[in-house]
Amino acid sequence: METKEIVYCLKKIVKPYVQNDLAFQDFNIKTDFIKDLEINSAHLVDIVLDVEDEFNIAIDNKSMESMMTVGDAVGIIQKKQVENDR
């Protein structure tokens, strides 16, 4: 799946958890879930679960802890999809 498609899907997934609507309008690869969108850590877990369901992947704790930006999430999703294809 291409980066653009993944970012589009992520935007739909994180929308319900966003506290900073202004930052959400500029949602891009550099957007930080906590600093920019003001999503709390409990909701980040919900987002990870939603991402797992949406992309049919499993995200381990180490990967989850490194998923701070949209770009991080895209990289993890793409890596897990490649692993699933093997």
PyMOL Python script that loads the backbone (N, CA, C, O; Angstrom):
from pymol import cmd

cmd.read_pdbstr("""\
ATOM      1  N   MET A   1       0.846  -1.177   0.000  1.00  0.00           N
ATOM      2  CA  MET A   1       0.000   0.000   0.000  1.00  0.00           C
ATOM      3  C   MET A   1       0.894   1.244   0.000  1.00  0.00           C
ATOM      4  O   MET A   1       1.895   1.293   0.716  1.00  0.00           O
ATOM      5  N   GLU A   2       0.537   2.226  -0.788  1.00  0.00           N
ATOM      6  CA  GLU A   2       1.340   3.430  -0.901  1.00  0.00           C
ATOM      7  C   GLU A   2       1.167   4.353   0.307  1.00  0.00           C
ATOM      8  O   GLU A   2       0.140   4.334   0.985  1.00  0.00           O
ATOM      9  N   THR A   3       2.186   5.149   0.550  1.00  0.00           N
ATOM     10  CA  THR A   3       2.206   6.065   1.686  1.00  0.00           C
ATOM     11  C   THR A   3       0.964   6.950   1.717  1.00  0.00           C
ATOM     12  O   THR A   3       0.349   7.122   2.769  1.00  0.00           O
ATOM     13  N   LYS A   4       0.596   7.508   0.571  1.00  0.00           N
ATOM     14  CA  LYS A   4      -0.555   8.409   0.488  1.00  0.00           C
ATOM     15  C   LYS A   4      -1.839   7.723   0.961  1.00  0.00           C
ATOM     16  O   LYS A   4      -2.641   8.318   1.682  1.00  0.00           O
ATOM     17  N   GLU A   5      -2.022   6.484   0.553  1.00  0.00           N
ATOM     18  CA  GLU A   5      -3.213   5.719   0.959  1.00  0.00           C
ATOM     19  C   GLU A   5      -3.216   5.457   2.463  1.00  0.00           C
ATOM     20  O   GLU A   5      -4.253   5.556   3.119  1.00  0.00           O
ATOM     21  N   ILE A   6      -2.045   5.122   2.996  1.00  0.00           N
ATOM     22  CA  ILE A   6      -1.936   4.836   4.423  1.00  0.00           C
ATOM     23  C   ILE A   6      -2.223   6.095   5.238  1.00  0.00           C
ATOM     24  O   ILE A   6      -2.939   6.041   6.238  1.00  0.00           O
ATOM     25  N   VAL A   7      -1.664   7.230   4.808  1.00  0.00           N
ATOM     26  CA  VAL A   7      -1.904   8.498   5.518  1.00  0.00           C
ATOM     27  C   VAL A   7      -3.402   8.822   5.514  1.00  0.00           C
ATOM     28  O   VAL A   7      -3.944   9.267   6.526  1.00  0.00           O
ATOM     29  N   TYR A   8      -4.061   8.600   4.384  1.00  0.00           N
ATOM     30  CA  TYR A   8      -5.504   8.844   4.283  1.00  0.00           C
ATOM     31  C   TYR A   8      -6.273   7.978   5.291  1.00  0.00           C
ATOM     32  O   TYR A   8      -7.167   8.469   5.980  1.00  0.00           O
ATOM     33  N   CYS A   9      -5.926   6.703   5.370  1.00  0.00           N
ATOM     34  CA  CYS A   9      -6.582   5.793   6.314  1.00  0.00           C
ATOM     35  C   CYS A   9      -6.282   6.188   7.759  1.00  0.00           C
ATOM     36  O   CYS A   9      -7.170   6.153   8.611  1.00  0.00           O
ATOM     37  N   LEU A  10      -5.035   6.563   8.034  1.00  0.00           N
ATOM     38  CA  LEU A  10      -4.666   6.982   9.388  1.00  0.00           C
ATOM     39  C   LEU A  10      -5.450   8.213   9.816  1.00  0.00           C
ATOM     40  O   LEU A  10      -5.871   8.324  10.968  1.00  0.00           O
ATOM     41  N   LYS A  11      -5.643   9.128   8.890  1.00  0.00           N
ATOM     42  CA  LYS A  11      -6.386  10.354   9.212  1.00  0.00           C
ATOM     43  C   LYS A  11      -7.806  10.021   9.675  1.00  0.00           C
ATOM     44  O   LYS A  11      -8.311  10.611  10.630  1.00  0.00           O
ATOM     45  N   LYS A  12      -8.437   9.073   8.992  1.00  0.00           N
ATOM     46  CA  LYS A  12      -9.781   8.646   9.394  1.00  0.00           C
ATOM     47  C   LYS A  12      -9.754   7.967  10.767  1.00  0.00           C
ATOM     48  O   LYS A  12     -10.662   8.158  11.576  1.00  0.00           O
ATOM     49  N   ILE A  13      -8.716   7.179  11.023  1.00  0.00           N
ATOM     50  CA  ILE A  13      -8.616   6.448  12.283  1.00  0.00           C
ATOM     51  C   ILE A  13      -8.410   7.384  13.467  1.00  0.00           C
ATOM     52  O   ILE A  13      -9.046   7.213  14.506  1.00  0.00           O
ATOM     53  N   VAL A  14      -7.526   8.375  13.324  1.00  0.00           N
ATOM     54  CA  VAL A  14      -7.192   9.237  14.469  1.00  0.00           C
ATOM     55  C   VAL A  14      -8.200  10.356  14.711  1.00  0.00           C
ATOM     56  O   VAL A  14      -8.249  10.907  15.811  1.00  0.00           O
ATOM     57  N   LYS A  15      -8.995  10.699  13.721  1.00  0.00           N
ATOM     58  CA  LYS A  15      -9.935  11.829  13.830  1.00  0.00           C
ATOM     59  C   LYS A  15     -10.752  11.854  15.127  1.00  0.00           C
ATOM     60  O   LYS A  15     -10.842  12.910  15.753  1.00  0.00           O
ATOM     61  N   PRO A  16     -11.346  10.741  15.554  1.00  0.00           N
ATOM     62  CA  PRO A  16     -12.169  10.790  16.781  1.00  0.00           C
ATOM     63  C   PRO A  16     -11.379  11.103  18.061  1.00  0.00           C
ATOM     64  O   PRO A  16     -11.969  11.480  19.074  1.00  0.00           O
ATOM     65  N   TYR A  17     -10.067  10.951  18.021  1.00  0.00           N
ATOM     66  CA  TYR A  17      -9.247  11.109  19.225  1.00  0.00           C
ATOM     67  C   TYR A  17      -8.514  12.456  19.286  1.00  0.00           C
ATOM     68  O   TYR A  17      -7.882  12.772  20.293  1.00  0.00           O
ATOM     69  N   VAL A  18      -8.598  13.235  18.228  1.00  0.00           N
ATOM     70  CA  VAL A  18      -7.857  14.498  18.121  1.00  0.00           C
ATOM     71  C   VAL A  18      -8.428  15.556  19.062  1.00  0.00           C
ATOM     72  O   VAL A  18      -9.641  15.753  19.139  1.00  0.00           O
ATOM     73  N   GLN A  19      -7.521  16.236  19.780  1.00  0.00           N
ATOM     74  CA  GLN A  19      -7.917  17.327  20.668  1.00  0.00           C
ATOM     75  C   GLN A  19      -7.606  18.695  20.059  1.00  0.00           C
ATOM     76  O   GLN A  19      -8.167  19.702  20.490  1.00  0.00           O
ATOM     77  N   ASN A  20      -6.720  18.741  19.063  1.00  0.00           N
ATOM     78  CA  ASN A  20      -6.332  19.993  18.430  1.00  0.00           C
ATOM     79  C   ASN A  20      -6.775  19.969  16.969  1.00  0.00           C
ATOM     80  O   ASN A  20      -6.055  19.489  16.093  1.00  0.00           O
ATOM     81  N   ASP A  21      -7.967  20.492  16.728  1.00  0.00           N
ATOM     82  CA  ASP A  21      -8.538  20.456  15.382  1.00  0.00           C
ATOM     83  C   ASP A  21      -7.733  21.273  14.377  1.00  0.00           C
ATOM     84  O   ASP A  21      -7.668  20.920  13.200  1.00  0.00           O
ATOM     85  N   LEU A  22      -7.121  22.361  14.836  1.00  0.00           N
ATOM     86  CA  LEU A  22      -6.321  23.197  13.944  1.00  0.00           C
ATOM     87  C   LEU A  22      -5.123  22.415  13.400  1.00  0.00           C
ATOM     88  O   LEU A  22      -4.841  22.463  12.203  1.00  0.00           O
ATOM     89  N   ALA A  23      -4.427  21.707  14.268  1.00  0.00           N
ATOM     90  CA  ALA A  23      -3.286  20.882  13.839  1.00  0.00           C
ATOM     91  C   ALA A  23      -3.758  19.745  12.936  1.00  0.00           C
ATOM     92  O   ALA A  23      -3.046  19.344  12.016  1.00  0.00           O
ATOM     93  N   PHE A  24      -4.951  19.229  13.197  1.00  0.00           N
ATOM     94  CA  PHE A  24      -5.486  18.121  12.398  1.00  0.00           C
ATOM     95  C   PHE A  24      -5.706  18.543  10.946  1.00  0.00           C
ATOM     96  O   PHE A  24      -5.595  17.725  10.033  1.00  0.00           O
ATOM     97  N   GLN A  25      -6.016  19.822  10.739  1.00  0.00           N
ATOM     98  CA  GLN A  25      -6.227  20.321   9.377  1.00  0.00           C
ATOM     99  C   GLN A  25      -4.956  20.206   8.531  1.00  0.00           C
ATOM    100  O   GLN A  25      -5.022  20.127   7.304  1.00  0.00           O
ATOM    101  N   ASP A  26      -3.797  20.199   9.203  1.00  0.00           N
ATOM    102  CA  ASP A  26      -2.510  20.086   8.506  1.00  0.00           C
ATOM    103  C   ASP A  26      -1.906  18.698   8.726  1.00  0.00           C
ATOM    104  O   ASP A  26      -0.688  18.566   8.850  1.00  0.00           O
ATOM    105  N   PHE A  27      -2.739  17.675   8.775  1.00  0.00           N
ATOM    106  CA  PHE A  27      -2.320  16.294   9.010  1.00  0.00           C
ATOM    107  C   PHE A  27      -1.373  15.854   7.897  1.00  0.00           C
ATOM    108  O   PHE A  27      -1.755  15.839   6.727  1.00  0.00           O
ATOM    109  N   ASN A  28      -0.136  15.496   8.255  1.00  0.00           N
ATOM    110  CA  ASN A  28       0.838  15.060   7.264  1.00  0.00           C
ATOM    111  C   ASN A  28       1.835  14.100   7.908  1.00  0.00           C
ATOM    112  O   ASN A  28       1.701  13.747   9.080  1.00  0.00           O
ATOM    113  N   ILE A  29       2.813  13.691   7.151  1.00  0.00           N
ATOM    114  CA  ILE A  29       3.786  12.686   7.564  1.00  0.00           C
ATOM    115  C   ILE A  29       4.559  13.106   8.824  1.00  0.00           C
ATOM    116  O   ILE A  29       5.026  12.252   9.578  1.00  0.00           O
ATOM    117  N   LYS A  30       4.692  14.411   9.050  1.00  0.00           N
ATOM    118  CA  LYS A  30       5.453  14.922  10.196  1.00  0.00           C
ATOM    119  C   LYS A  30       4.589  15.166  11.431  1.00  0.00           C
ATOM    120  O   LYS A  30       5.117  15.481  12.497  1.00  0.00           O
ATOM    121  N   THR A  31       3.299  15.029  11.307  1.00  0.00           N
ATOM    122  CA  THR A  31       2.392  15.284  12.425  1.00  0.00           C
ATOM    123  C   THR A  31       2.681  14.338  13.582  1.00  0.00           C
ATOM    124  O   THR A  31       2.751  13.122  13.404  1.00  0.00           O
ATOM    125  N   ASP A  32       2.850  14.913  14.772  1.00  0.00           N
ATOM    126  CA  ASP A  32       3.103  14.151  15.998  1.00  0.00           C
ATOM    127  C   ASP A  32       1.765  13.924  16.699  1.00  0.00           C
ATOM    128  O   ASP A  32       1.014  14.867  16.949  1.00  0.00           O
ATOM    129  N   PHE A  33       1.481  12.668  17.008  1.00  0.00           N
ATOM    130  CA  PHE A  33       0.192  12.335  17.621  1.00  0.00           C
ATOM    131  C   PHE A  33      -0.024  13.038  18.959  1.00  0.00           C
ATOM    132  O   PHE A  33      -1.124  13.514  19.239  1.00  0.00           O
ATOM    133  N   ILE A  34       1.011  13.106  19.780  1.00  0.00           N
ATOM    134  CA  ILE A  34       0.871  13.685  21.116  1.00  0.00           C
ATOM    135  C   ILE A  34       1.087  15.202  21.103  1.00  0.00           C
ATOM    136  O   ILE A  34       0.253  15.956  21.604  1.00  0.00           O
ATOM    137  N   LYS A  35       2.199  15.639  20.531  1.00  0.00           N
ATOM    138  CA  LYS A  35       2.536  17.071  20.558  1.00  0.00           C
ATOM    139  C   LYS A  35       1.612  17.912  19.698  1.00  0.00           C
ATOM    140  O   LYS A  35       1.167  18.976  20.129  1.00  0.00           O
ATOM    141  N   ASP A  36       1.316  17.454  18.492  1.00  0.00           N
ATOM    142  CA  ASP A  36       0.509  18.255  17.573  1.00  0.00           C
ATOM    143  C   ASP A  36      -0.994  18.036  17.756  1.00  0.00           C
ATOM    144  O   ASP A  36      -1.760  18.991  17.885  1.00  0.00           O
ATOM    145  N   LEU A  37      -1.399  16.779  17.765  1.00  0.00           N
ATOM    146  CA  LEU A  37      -2.827  16.463  17.816  1.00  0.00           C
ATOM    147  C   LEU A  37      -3.365  16.356  19.236  1.00  0.00           C
ATOM    148  O   LEU A  37      -4.575  16.284  19.450  1.00  0.00           O
ATOM    149  N   GLU A  38      -2.447  16.348  20.209  1.00  0.00           N
ATOM    150  CA  GLU A  38      -2.798  16.298  21.636  1.00  0.00           C
ATOM    151  C   GLU A  38      -3.635  15.060  21.987  1.00  0.00           C
ATOM    152  O   GLU A  38      -4.577  15.130  22.776  1.00  0.00           O
ATOM    153  N   ILE A  39      -3.267  13.941  21.386  1.00  0.00           N
ATOM    154  CA  ILE A  39      -3.927  12.669  21.677  1.00  0.00           C
ATOM    155  C   ILE A  39      -3.248  12.068  22.904  1.00  0.00           C
ATOM    156  O   ILE A  39      -2.022  11.981  22.961  1.00  0.00           O
ATOM    157  N   ASN A  40      -4.054  11.652  23.891  1.00  0.00           N
ATOM    158  CA  ASN A  40      -3.445  11.102  25.107  1.00  0.00           C
ATOM    159  C   ASN A  40      -3.015   9.646  24.893  1.00  0.00           C
ATOM    160  O   ASN A  40      -3.435   8.986  23.943  1.00  0.00           O
ATOM    161  N   SER A  41      -2.174   9.175  25.799  1.00  0.00           N
ATOM    162  CA  SER A  41      -1.572   7.848  25.635  1.00  0.00           C
ATOM    163  C   SER A  41      -2.603   6.720  25.625  1.00  0.00           C
ATOM    164  O   SER A  41      -2.419   5.723  24.926  1.00  0.00           O
ATOM    165  N   ALA A  42      -3.674   6.865  26.383  1.00  0.00           N
ATOM    166  CA  ALA A  42      -4.714   5.832  26.383  1.00  0.00           C
ATOM    167  C   ALA A  42      -5.364   5.727  25.006  1.00  0.00           C
ATOM    168  O   ALA A  42      -5.660   4.629  24.533  1.00  0.00           O
ATOM    169  N   HIS A  43      -5.581   6.861  24.374  1.00  0.00           N
ATOM    170  CA  HIS A  43      -6.180   6.847  23.045  1.00  0.00           C
ATOM    171  C   HIS A  43      -5.196   6.357  21.986  1.00  0.00           C
ATOM    172  O   HIS A  43      -5.608   5.830  20.952  1.00  0.00           O
ATOM    173  N   LEU A  44      -3.905   6.529  22.238  1.00  0.00           N
ATOM    174  CA  LEU A  44      -2.915   5.986  21.305  1.00  0.00           C
ATOM    175  C   LEU A  44      -3.029   4.468  21.223  1.00  0.00           C
ATOM    176  O   LEU A  44      -2.855   3.878  20.157  1.00  0.00           O
ATOM    177  N   VAL A  45      -3.321   3.852  22.349  1.00  0.00           N
ATOM    178  CA  VAL A  45      -3.517   2.395  22.360  1.00  0.00           C
ATOM    179  C   VAL A  45      -4.743   2.042  21.503  1.00  0.00           C
ATOM    180  O   VAL A  45      -4.714   1.074  20.743  1.00  0.00           O
ATOM    181  N   ASP A  46      -5.807   2.824  21.630  1.00  0.00           N
ATOM    182  CA  ASP A  46      -6.995   2.602  20.808  1.00  0.00           C
ATOM    183  C   ASP A  46      -6.665   2.754  19.322  1.00  0.00           C
ATOM    184  O   ASP A  46      -7.144   1.988  18.486  1.00  0.00           O
ATOM    185  N   ILE A  47      -5.847   3.743  19.014  1.00  0.00           N
ATOM    186  CA  ILE A  47      -5.455   3.972  17.624  1.00  0.00           C
ATOM    187  C   ILE A  47      -4.665   2.784  17.093  1.00  0.00           C
ATOM    188  O   ILE A  47      -4.894   2.336  15.970  1.00  0.00           O
ATOM    189  N   VAL A  48      -3.738   2.273  17.895  1.00  0.00           N
ATOM    190  CA  VAL A  48      -2.950   1.109  17.478  1.00  0.00           C
ATOM    191  C   VAL A  48      -3.873  -0.079  17.202  1.00  0.00           C
ATOM    192  O   VAL A  48      -3.697  -0.783  16.207  1.00  0.00           O
ATOM    193  N   LEU A  49      -4.840  -0.300  18.064  1.00  0.00           N
ATOM    194  CA  LEU A  49      -5.792  -1.397  17.859  1.00  0.00           C
ATOM    195  C   LEU A  49      -6.595  -1.194  16.573  1.00  0.00           C
ATOM    196  O   LEU A  49      -6.829  -2.141  15.823  1.00  0.00           O
ATOM    197  N   ASP A  50      -7.013   0.051  16.328  1.00  0.00           N
ATOM    198  CA  ASP A  50      -7.749   0.362  15.098  1.00  0.00           C
ATOM    199  C   ASP A  50      -6.876   0.158  13.860  1.00  0.00           C
ATOM    200  O   ASP A  50      -7.345  -0.334  12.833  1.00  0.00           O
ATOM    201  N   VAL A  51      -5.594   0.543  13.968  1.00  0.00           N
ATOM    202  CA  VAL A  51      -4.649   0.358  12.864  1.00  0.00           C
ATOM    203  C   VAL A  51      -4.462  -1.128  12.582  1.00  0.00           C
ATOM    204  O   VAL A  51      -4.436  -1.545  11.424  1.00  0.00           O
ATOM    205  N   GLU A  52      -4.332  -1.922  13.634  1.00  0.00           N
ATOM    206  CA  GLU A  52      -4.182  -3.370  13.455  1.00  0.00           C
ATOM    207  C   GLU A  52      -5.376  -3.948  12.710  1.00  0.00           C
ATOM    208  O   GLU A  52      -5.213  -4.767  11.806  1.00  0.00           O
ATOM    209  N   ASP A  53      -6.576  -3.521  13.090  1.00  0.00           N
ATOM    210  CA  ASP A  53      -7.789  -4.009  12.427  1.00  0.00           C
ATOM    211  C   ASP A  53      -7.865  -3.543  10.974  1.00  0.00           C
ATOM    212  O   ASP A  53      -8.152  -4.335  10.076  1.00  0.00           O
ATOM    213  N   GLU A  54      -7.607  -2.261  10.750  1.00  0.00           N
ATOM    214  CA  GLU A  54      -7.721  -1.677   9.412  1.00  0.00           C
ATOM    215  C   GLU A  54      -6.746  -2.311   8.411  1.00  0.00           C
ATOM    216  O   GLU A  54      -7.102  -2.575   7.263  1.00  0.00           O
ATOM    217  N   PHE A  55      -5.517  -2.548   8.868  1.00  0.00           N
ATOM    218  CA  PHE A  55      -4.476  -3.025   7.956  1.00  0.00           C
ATOM    219  C   PHE A  55      -4.180  -4.516   8.110  1.00  0.00           C
ATOM    220  O   PHE A  55      -3.295  -5.051   7.443  1.00  0.00           O
ATOM    221  N   ASN A  56      -4.922  -5.181   8.991  1.00  0.00           N
ATOM    222  CA  ASN A  56      -4.758  -6.617   9.216  1.00  0.00           C
ATOM    223  C   ASN A  56      -3.304  -6.976   9.552  1.00  0.00           C
ATOM    224  O   ASN A  56      -2.699  -7.853   8.936  1.00  0.00           O
ATOM    225  N   ILE A  57      -2.768  -6.263  10.555  1.00  0.00           N
ATOM    226  CA  ILE A  57      -1.394  -6.480  11.006  1.00  0.00           C
ATOM    227  C   ILE A  57      -1.385  -6.570  12.525  1.00  0.00           C
ATOM    228  O   ILE A  57      -2.372  -6.237  13.181  1.00  0.00           O
ATOM    229  N   ALA A  58      -0.267  -7.021  13.078  1.00  0.00           N
ATOM    230  CA  ALA A  58      -0.071  -7.036  14.533  1.00  0.00           C
ATOM    231  C   ALA A  58       1.106  -6.117  14.835  1.00  0.00           C
ATOM    232  O   ALA A  58       2.175  -6.246  14.238  1.00  0.00           O
ATOM    233  N   ILE A  59       0.900  -5.195  15.762  1.00  0.00           N
ATOM    234  CA  ILE A  59       1.948  -4.249  16.130  1.00  0.00           C
ATOM    235  C   ILE A  59       2.459  -4.612  17.518  1.00  0.00           C
ATOM    236  O   ILE A  59       1.713  -4.582  18.498  1.00  0.00           O
ATOM    237  N   ASP A  60       3.746  -4.957  17.586  1.00  0.00           N
ATOM    238  CA  ASP A  60       4.340  -5.336  18.870  1.00  0.00           C
ATOM    239  C   ASP A  60       4.594  -4.085  19.721  1.00  0.00           C
ATOM    240  O   ASP A  60       4.540  -2.961  19.224  1.00  0.00           O
ATOM    241  N   ASN A  61       4.871  -4.302  21.009  1.00  0.00           N
ATOM    242  CA  ASN A  61       5.055  -3.185  21.942  1.00  0.00           C
ATOM    243  C   ASN A  61       6.185  -2.256  21.536  1.00  0.00           C
ATOM    244  O   ASN A  61       6.055  -1.037  21.647  1.00  0.00           O
ATOM    245  N   LYS A  62       7.296  -2.818  21.065  1.00  0.00           N
ATOM    246  CA  LYS A  62       8.437  -1.994  20.661  1.00  0.00           C
ATOM    247  C   LYS A  62       8.042  -1.059  19.516  1.00  0.00           C
ATOM    248  O   LYS A  62       8.379   0.125  19.527  1.00  0.00           O
ATOM    249  N   SER A  63       7.335  -1.594  18.544  1.00  0.00           N
ATOM    250  CA  SER A  63       6.878  -0.776  17.418  1.00  0.00           C
ATOM    251  C   SER A  63       5.873   0.271  17.883  1.00  0.00           C
ATOM    252  O   SER A  63       5.908   1.417  17.437  1.00  0.00           O
ATOM    253  N   MET A  64       4.985  -0.128  18.775  1.00  0.00           N
ATOM    254  CA  MET A  64       3.974   0.785  19.283  1.00  0.00           C
ATOM    255  C   MET A  64       4.624   1.979  19.991  1.00  0.00           C
ATOM    256  O   MET A  64       4.188   3.119  19.830  1.00  0.00           O
ATOM    257  N   GLU A  65       5.670   1.703  20.774  1.00  0.00           N
ATOM    258  CA  GLU A  65       6.349   2.765  21.506  1.00  0.00           C
ATOM    259  C   GLU A  65       7.068   3.740  20.580  1.00  0.00           C
ATOM    260  O   GLU A  65       7.286   4.894  20.947  1.00  0.00           O
ATOM    261  N   SER A  66       7.435   3.290  19.389  1.00  0.00           N
ATOM    262  CA  SER A  66       8.145   4.170  18.460  1.00  0.00           C
ATOM    263  C   SER A  66       7.208   4.872  17.475  1.00  0.00           C
ATOM    264  O   SER A  66       7.666   5.591  16.588  1.00  0.00           O
ATOM    265  N   MET A  67       5.922   4.667  17.628  1.00  0.00           N
ATOM    266  CA  MET A  67       4.934   5.254  16.717  1.00  0.00           C
ATOM    267  C   MET A  67       4.476   6.619  17.243  1.00  0.00           C
ATOM    268  O   MET A  67       3.381   6.757  17.789  1.00  0.00           O
ATOM    269  N   MET A  68       5.340   7.620  17.063  1.00  0.00           N
ATOM    270  CA  MET A  68       5.054   8.948  17.589  1.00  0.00           C
ATOM    271  C   MET A  68       4.474   9.903  16.546  1.00  0.00           C
ATOM    272  O   MET A  68       3.703  10.802  16.881  1.00  0.00           O
ATOM    273  N   THR A  69       4.846   9.704  15.288  1.00  0.00           N
ATOM    274  CA  THR A  69       4.364  10.576  14.219  1.00  0.00           C
ATOM    275  C   THR A  69       3.615   9.761  13.174  1.00  0.00           C
ATOM    276  O   THR A  69       3.655   8.531  13.174  1.00  0.00           O
ATOM    277  N   VAL A  70       2.941  10.464  12.298  1.00  0.00           N
ATOM    278  CA  VAL A  70       2.255   9.799  11.194  1.00  0.00           C
ATOM    279  C   VAL A  70       3.271   9.033  10.342  1.00  0.00           C
ATOM    280  O   VAL A  70       2.997   7.920   9.895  1.00  0.00           O
ATOM    281  N   GLY A  71       4.430   9.630  10.122  1.00  0.00           N
ATOM    282  CA  GLY A  71       5.480   8.960   9.348  1.00  0.00           C
ATOM    283  C   GLY A  71       5.953   7.677  10.002  1.00  0.00           C
ATOM    284  O   GLY A  71       6.178   6.672   9.329  1.00  0.00           O
ATOM    285  N   ASP A  72       6.105   7.715  11.334  1.00  0.00           N
ATOM    286  CA  ASP A  72       6.475   6.496  12.070  1.00  0.00           C
ATOM    287  C   ASP A  72       5.434   5.408  11.842  1.00  0.00           C
ATOM    288  O   ASP A  72       5.768   4.254  11.573  1.00  0.00           O
ATOM    289  N   ALA A  73       4.164   5.797  11.957  1.00  0.00           N
ATOM    290  CA  ALA A  73       3.071   4.835  11.787  1.00  0.00           C
ATOM    291  C   ALA A  73       3.076   4.250  10.382  1.00  0.00           C
ATOM    292  O   ALA A  73       2.896   3.045  10.206  1.00  0.00           O
ATOM    293  N   VAL A  74       3.283   5.107   9.379  1.00  0.00           N
ATOM    294  CA  VAL A  74       3.324   4.635   7.991  1.00  0.00           C
ATOM    295  C   VAL A  74       4.440   3.607   7.817  1.00  0.00           C
ATOM    296  O   VAL A  74       4.231   2.555   7.213  1.00  0.00           O
ATOM    297  N   GLY A  75       5.623   3.914   8.348  1.00  0.00           N
ATOM    298  CA  GLY A  75       6.759   2.991   8.235  1.00  0.00           C
ATOM    299  C   GLY A  75       6.484   1.653   8.889  1.00  0.00           C
ATOM    300  O   GLY A  75       6.810   0.605   8.331  1.00  0.00           O
ATOM    301  N   ILE A  76       5.886   1.682  10.069  1.00  0.00           N
ATOM    302  CA  ILE A  76       5.562   0.451  10.790  1.00  0.00           C
ATOM    303  C   ILE A  76       4.521  -0.355  10.012  1.00  0.00           C
ATOM    304  O   ILE A  76       4.655  -1.571   9.866  1.00  0.00           O
ATOM    305  N   ILE A  77       3.502   0.311   9.520  1.00  0.00           N
ATOM    306  CA  ILE A  77       2.449  -0.374   8.763  1.00  0.00           C
ATOM    307  C   ILE A  77       3.036  -1.030   7.516  1.00  0.00           C
ATOM    308  O   ILE A  77       2.746  -2.191   7.227  1.00  0.00           O
ATOM    309  N   GLN A  78       3.859  -0.287   6.780  1.00  0.00           N
ATOM    310  CA  GLN A  78       4.453  -0.847   5.568  1.00  0.00           C
ATOM    311  C   GLN A  78       5.359  -2.034   5.886  1.00  0.00           C
ATOM    312  O   GLN A  78       5.346  -3.037   5.174  1.00  0.00           O
ATOM    313  N   LYS A  79       6.143  -1.918   6.955  1.00  0.00           N
ATOM    314  CA  LYS A  79       7.032  -3.018   7.360  1.00  0.00           C
ATOM    315  C   LYS A  79       6.222  -4.263   7.726  1.00  0.00           C
ATOM    316  O   LYS A  79       6.555  -5.372   7.309  1.00  0.00           O
ATOM    317  N   LYS A  80       5.163  -4.070   8.504  1.00  0.00           N
ATOM    318  CA  LYS A  80       4.338  -5.213   8.928  1.00  0.00           C
ATOM    319  C   LYS A  80       3.617  -5.845   7.740  1.00  0.00           C
ATOM    320  O   LYS A  80       3.442  -7.063   7.699  1.00  0.00           O
ATOM    321  N   GLN A  81       3.200  -5.029   6.776  1.00  0.00           N
ATOM    322  CA  GLN A  81       2.541  -5.578   5.598  1.00  0.00           C
ATOM    323  C   GLN A  81       3.506  -6.437   4.795  1.00  0.00           C
ATOM    324  O   GLN A  81       3.122  -7.490   4.287  1.00  0.00           O
ATOM    325  N   VAL A  82       4.752  -5.998   4.678  1.00  0.00           N
ATOM    326  CA  VAL A  82       5.765  -6.781   3.963  1.00  0.00           C
ATOM    327  C   VAL A  82       6.006  -8.102   4.692  1.00  0.00           C
ATOM    328  O   VAL A  82       6.113  -9.158   4.068  1.00  0.00           O
ATOM    329  N   GLU A  83       6.092  -8.027   6.031  1.00  0.00           N
ATOM    330  CA  GLU A  83       6.296  -9.244   6.827  1.00  0.00           C
ATOM    331  C   GLU A  83       5.133 -10.219   6.638  1.00  0.00           C
ATOM    332  O   GLU A  83       5.340 -11.431   6.577  1.00  0.00           O
ATOM    333  N   ASN A  84       3.917  -9.691   6.548  1.00  0.00           N
ATOM    334  CA  ASN A  84       2.731 -10.544   6.356  1.00  0.00           C
ATOM    335  C   ASN A  84       2.711 -11.198   4.986  1.00  0.00           C
ATOM    336  O   ASN A  84       2.165 -12.287   4.814  1.00  0.00           O
ATOM    337  N   ASP A  85       3.315 -10.519   4.006  1.00  0.00           N
ATOM    338  CA  ASP A  85       3.313 -11.043   2.635  1.00  0.00           C
ATOM    339  C   ASP A  85       4.307 -12.188   2.450  1.00  0.00           C
ATOM    340  O   ASP A  85       4.254 -12.905   1.451  1.00  0.00           O
ATOM    341  N   ARG A  86       5.197 -12.353   3.397  1.00  0.00           N
ATOM    342  CA  ARG A  86       6.213 -13.411   3.270  1.00  0.00           C
ATOM    343  C   ARG A  86       5.637 -14.775   3.509  1.00  0.00           C
ATOM    344  O   ARG A  86       6.357 -15.771   3.440  1.00  0.00           O
TER     345      ARG A  86
END
""", "prot")
cmd.dss("prot")
cmd.show_as("cartoon", "prot")
cmd.util.cbc("prot")
cmd.orient("prot")
